[in-house]
Amino acid sequence: MMEEETAEIAALKKTYANLRAQMYGEASTECNPLEPGDGYSIPDNTPALRELHRQLGLMPKRRDEEGRLYLPSKSKKDESTKRTLTDILGHSPDEADAFVLMRCARKHPQRKKAVSKIW
């Protein structure tokens, strides 16, 4: 592994609690019209896109004790699990997950979990 990749991975681990948080965090920044760069917006001219807007808008951005971005669990893992994404949205965040996965695959086509061992 190259030294640059190792430094990038270390920085990502300090910023995001896990890969899911990274995908949502990067997508949120990229879609924010107030952020500099080549950002973009998502149209909302169909029911499916309006649902995507709703899910992304309700996605909570939380920080752990180390200051890393994390998302609540999608569903209850045990009795200690507090409010889940399914509770917040009323159902599983399928559209939002599909969007951030597609966006991540396009932004990081070279990323392979087995190779980078990031998470």
N, C-alpha and C positions, 0 to 999 in steps of 0.2 A: 504494500500500500504506500502510495506516495505521501510525502510529508504534508503537502497542501491538503490532500483529502483527509488526513488525520486531524489537522487543525480545523477544517470545516466541520467534521463530525463532532469534534469537541465543542465547537461553538453552538452547533445545533442542539446538542444535549444540554447545554446551559440555557437555551432559549425555550425548548419544548420538552414536555414530560414524555412524549412518545410520538410515533410517526403520525398517528391520527391528529393530534394537536398541531403538528407541523403542517399537515395538509390543509387543515381548516384555517390556521393562522396565515399561511402564505396566500391562500385564496382570498381571505378577507382583506389583506393588504392590497393585493393585486386588483380587487374589484372596488376599492375605495377611491372615489373620484377626487378626494382631497390629497391623496398620496401622489408624489411626483413619479414620473416614469411613463411607461406605456400601458397604463391601466386601462381597463375596459369596464363597461357596465353590461348587465344582463337585461335584455328586454323583458317586459312583463305583459306581452300582448296575447298570451294564450293561458288557459287554465293551468297547464303543467308548469309554465314559467312563473305564474303567480304563486303556485305552491312552492316552487323552489325559493322564491323571494321570501315567502313566509318562513320556511324552515331555516334559511340562512340568517334571517333577521332575528329569530328567537334563539339562535345558538349562543349559549352563554360562554363568555371568555373569562376564565378564572385563572388565578395564579396559585401555585403551591408555595410551600414555605421557602423554597429556593428561588422563587420568582419566575418559574417556568410556566408557560401557558399549558393548560390542560382542559379537557372537556369532561363533563360527567359521564358516567357509564351509560351505554345505550339501554341497558335493562338491569334489573336488580340482580346482583350477584349473591348477596346474602342480606341478613337483617340490618347490617351496618350501613348498607348502601342508602344514601339519602335520595334526593330527587334525581331521576334519570332523564335522559334525552327523550325517551318515550313518554314519560310523564309531562315534560315541558311541551312537547309538540302534539301530544295526543295520539301519536303512532310512531313507528320507526322512521328515522330520517333517511329514507331510501333515496329520494331525489337529491338531497344535499350530499349524501355519501357518493352517489354516482357522479355528481358534478366535481367534487374535490378529487376523486380518484382519476377522472378524465383529465383534469387540469394538472395534476401531479405527473401523470404519465407523459403528458405533452411537454411539461417543463423539465422533467428529469428522465428523459428516455433511456439514459445510460444506467440508471440506478437499478441495482439488483441487490436485494436484501442479503442474499448469501455471500455476495462479493464484498459489499461495504460493511456488513455486520454492524449497521448503525443502531439497530434496536435489538 
